[in-house]
Amino acid sequence: MILDQNNHKDQARPQKLTNVYAFIDSQNLNVGVQKFGWKMDWQKFRKWLSDEFGVTKAFMFIGYVPEFEAMYEQLHEAGYMIVLKPTYDMTRPQQEPAPETIGKDGKKSEPEEKKPVKGNIDADLVLWAMKELSNYDKAILVSGDGDFYSLVEYLESKKRLGKILTPSFQYSQLYNRYEEYIVRLDNFKRELRYYDRRKKQ
């Protein structure tokens, strides 16, 4: 499922312009920056991608959770093309009914703690990068996950690899041969971090 602001087909463009597409592994990026104590400001990040690398389209791949639909809409409004992947509960087989708990009063109740969910977007990101290959001149991968090594290798062989943006210095060793493409986002923490203004009041 994808939310797109415009018609999927690109409009005719001057040949001097370069089309740059970003493919964003949202979980890897989100977890990667929060591990070091900060959160990404997604509006700032989208503008930064455009200003620094000329990104014309930014595809963000996210595991779909129904209660987060408002967030997906906000990201869409910030300029991202949102590609949603169905998630599943990692704690039990998918067909098993949700467990119930019985309180001291003998009444049944739902578990208070939310179950962790997983929506693996790796295949979707690779698929979209290949589907869109004829529409962009350079691709920017936003992830430090080594699962995308084959995609990176292919894009470089076709001279389509722009940059690999990693959340921090902790990225896959498979990318050591691509050091010239690596841009660490923790080096831009000041420009990209989210500040909760409510906490200052």
C-alpha positions as CSV (number, residue, x, y, z in Angstrom):
1,M,0.0,0.0,0.0
2,I,1.4,3.4,-0.9
3,L,0.4,7.0,-0.3
4,D,1.4,9.2,-3.1
5,Q,0.8,12.9,-3.6
6,N,1.1,12.9,-7.3
7,N,0.5,10.7,-10.3
8,H,3.0,7.9,-10.1
9,K,4.4,8.6,-13.6
10,D,7.0,11.3,-13.7
11,Q,6.3,14.5,-15.6
12,A,8.7,15.4,-18.4
13,R,11.7,17.2,-17.0
14,P,14.7,19.1,-18.4
15,Q,17.5,16.8,-19.2
16,K,20.0,18.8,-17.2
17,L,18.2,18.0,-13.9
18,T,19.1,14.9,-12.0
19,N,16.3,12.8,-10.5
20,V,17.4,11.5,-7.1
21,Y,15.2,9.1,-5.2
22,A,15.7,8.2,-1.5
23,F,14.7,4.7,-0.2
24,I,14.3,4.9,3.6
25,D,14.4,1.9,6.0
26,S,12.4,3.7,8.7
27,Q,12.9,1.2,11.4
28,N,16.6,1.0,11.0
29,L,16.9,4.8,10.9
30,N,14.5,5.4,13.8
31,V,16.0,2.7,16.1
32,G,19.5,3.7,15.1
33,V,19.3,7.3,16.1
34,Q,17.2,6.6,19.3
35,K,19.9,4.2,20.4
36,F,22.1,7.2,20.8
37,G,19.6,9.3,22.6
38,W,17.9,11.5,20.0
39,K,14.9,11.4,17.7
40,M,14.7,12.4,14.0
41,D,12.7,15.4,13.0
42,W,11.1,14.0,9.9
43,Q,10.2,17.4,8.4
44,K,13.7,18.6,8.8
45,F,15.1,15.4,7.4
46,R,12.9,15.6,4.3
47,K,14.1,19.1,3.6
48,W,17.7,18.2,4.3
49,L,17.5,15.3,1.8
50,S,16.3,17.8,-0.8
51,D,18.8,20.6,0.1
52,E,21.9,18.3,0.5
53,F,21.3,15.7,-2.2
54,G,18.6,17.0,-4.4
55,V,16.2,14.2,-3.5
56,T,13.1,14.6,-5.6
57,K,11.2,11.6,-4.1
58,A,11.6,10.0,-0.7
59,F,10.1,6.6,-0.3
60,M,9.7,5.6,3.4
61,F,9.1,2.0,4.1
62,I,7.2,1.3,7.4
63,G,5.5,-1.6,9.1
64,Y,1.8,-0.9,9.2
65,V,0.1,-0.6,12.6
66,P,-3.5,0.7,12.5
67,E,-3.3,3.0,15.5
68,F,-0.4,4.9,13.8
69,E,-2.4,6.0,10.7
70,A,-2.4,9.7,11.8
71,M,1.5,9.5,11.9
72,Y,1.6,8.0,8.4
73,E,-0.6,10.9,7.2
74,Q,1.7,13.4,8.8
75,L,4.8,11.9,7.2
76,H,3.0,11.9,3.9
77,E,2.2,15.6,4.3
78,A,5.9,16.2,5.1
79,G,6.7,15.0,1.6
80,Y,7.4,11.3,2.0
81,M,5.9,8.6,-0.2
82,I,4.8,6.1,2.4
83,V,5.0,2.4,1.6
84,L,3.3,0.3,4.3
85,K,4.1,-3.3,5.1
86,P,1.6,-5.5,7.1
87,T,2.9,-6.4,10.5
88,Y,2.5,-9.4,12.6
89,D,2.7,-10.3,16.3
90,M,6.1,-11.8,17.1
91,T,4.9,-13.4,20.4
92,R,2.5,-16.0,19.0
93,P,1.4,-17.8,15.8
94,Q,-0.7,-15.5,13.7
95,Q,-3.8,-17.7,13.8
96,E,-3.7,-18.0,17.6
97,P,-6.3,-15.8,19.4
98,A,-5.0,-13.0,21.6
99,P,-4.5,-14.3,25.2
100,E,-6.7,-13.1,28.0
101,T,-5.8,-12.5,31.6
102,I,-7.9,-13.0,34.7
103,G,-7.6,-10.4,37.5
104,K,-7.9,-10.9,41.2
105,D,-11.6,-10.1,41.0
106,G,-12.0,-13.0,38.6
107,K,-12.8,-10.9,35.6
108,K,-11.1,-11.3,32.3
109,S,-9.1,-8.4,30.9
110,E,-6.8,-7.7,28.0
111,P,-3.1,-7.7,28.6
112,E,-1.8,-4.2,29.5
113,E,1.5,-4.5,27.8
114,K,1.4,-4.2,24.0
115,K,2.8,-7.1,22.0
116,P,5.9,-6.3,19.9
117,V,5.1,-6.4,16.2
118,K,7.3,-6.8,13.2
119,G,6.9,-5.7,9.6
120,N,10.0,-6.6,7.6
121,I,10.3,-4.1,4.8
122,D,13.6,-5.2,3.2
123,A,12.1,-7.0,0.2
124,D,9.7,-4.1,-0.4
125,L,12.5,-1.5,-0.4
126,V,14.6,-3.6,-2.9
127,L,11.5,-4.2,-5.0
128,W,10.6,-0.5,-5.2
129,A,14.2,0.5,-5.9
130,M,14.2,-1.9,-8.9
131,K,10.7,-0.9,-10.1
132,E,11.7,2.8,-10.1
133,L,15.1,2.2,-11.7
134,S,14.2,3.9,-15.0
135,N,12.8,6.9,-13.2
136,Y,15.8,8.1,-11.2
137,D,19.4,8.9,-12.0
138,K,20.8,8.3,-8.5
139,A,19.5,6.4,-5.5
140,I,20.1,7.2,-1.9
141,L,19.8,4.3,0.5
142,V,18.9,5.3,4.1
143,S,19.9,2.3,6.2
144,G,22.9,0.7,7.8
145,D,21.5,-2.8,7.3
146,G,23.7,-5.2,5.5
147,D,20.7,-7.0,4.0
148,F,20.7,-4.3,1.3
149,Y,24.3,-5.1,0.2
150,S,23.2,-6.8,-3.1
151,L,21.1,-3.8,-3.9
152,V,24.0,-1.4,-3.2
153,E,26.3,-3.6,-5.3
154,Y,23.9,-3.6,-8.2
155,L,23.2,0.2,-8.1
156,E,26.9,0.9,-8.1
157,S,27.5,-1.4,-11.0
158,K,24.8,0.6,-12.9
159,K,26.3,4.0,-11.7
160,R,23.0,4.7,-9.9
161,L,24.3,4.7,-6.3
162,G,24.3,8.2,-4.8
163,K,24.9,7.8,-1.1
164,I,24.3,5.4,1.8
165,L,23.0,7.3,4.8
166,T,23.6,5.4,8.0
167,P,22.2,6.3,11.4
168,S,25.6,6.2,13.1
169,F,29.0,4.5,12.9
170,Q,27.3,1.2,13.7
171,Y,26.5,0.0,10.2
172,S,27.2,-3.3,8.5
173,Q,30.8,-4.2,7.8
174,L,29.6,-5.3,4.3
175,Y,29.6,-1.6,3.4
176,N,33.3,-1.1,4.2
177,R,34.1,-1.3,0.5
178,Y,31.6,1.5,-0.1
179,E,33.1,4.0,2.4
180,E,33.2,6.7,-0.2
181,Y,29.3,6.6,-0.3
182,I,28.8,6.5,3.4
183,V,27.2,9.6,5.2
184,R,26.7,9.2,8.9
185,L,23.5,11.0,10.1
186,D,24.7,11.3,13.7
187,N,27.2,13.9,12.3
188,F,24.1,16.0,11.5
189,K,22.3,15.5,14.8
190,R,22.1,19.2,15.5
191,E,20.4,20.0,12.2
192,L,18.1,16.9,12.2
193,R,17.1,16.2,15.7
194,Y,13.6,16.6,17.0
195,Y,13.1,19.1,19.9
196,D,10.0,18.7,22.0
197,R,9.1,22.3,22.7
198,R,6.5,21.3,25.2
199,K,9.2,20.1,27.6
200,K,10.8,23.6,27.6
201,Q,7.6,25.3,28.8
